[in-house]
């Protein structure tokens, strides 16, 4: 069983913030895959269900971002899970908007939610890094992530959320490569043809047949003789 955690801050005033993209991703998963209703538990909200035969629990910590680890640890203890059974979805300012990366382990890179989870369960859990872009200067980061997505972000954000939901069954079985492939099919789908007719550029090694020589023009006398043969 996998515990899939989305990071964010609770309450309607934070719902559209870049920092809450983890919450958004879990809401999309629960809706698309027919998970149960959200219930208050483990210092957060949980929704239980299955991806095929694989059981999973979705968790949105309600401790506020800086204490996310408390909720994750409580859920892990209840379900008797190891860090390797946990996947955390979070905003990533060091990735361009619309970019998604999957990894296991590593540092928290100053992300307060990850910092808290590291402190409570260690670093050896899965992460899905959801790119939201960087404001350009580190002093602007807090106000940037604690602000709603712009109108111009709606198209790529919808693609990312749908792609993560499409790939969720692969997260549940720990296949990061297939998860990323599912995301890619939404975010960067294969391009269709141009509509132009294809040209056959194959070269034949067989020389073209020589045209048969034309017969010489017959004289009027020969034509007359042919009529009586």
Beta strands, then each sheet from edge to edge (+ up, - down):
strand 1: 2-6
strand 2: 39-41
strand 3: 44-51
strand 4: 54-61
strand 5: 86-92
strand 6: 100-104
strand 7: 126-131
sheet 1: 2+ 3- 4+ 1+ 5+ 7+ 6-
end
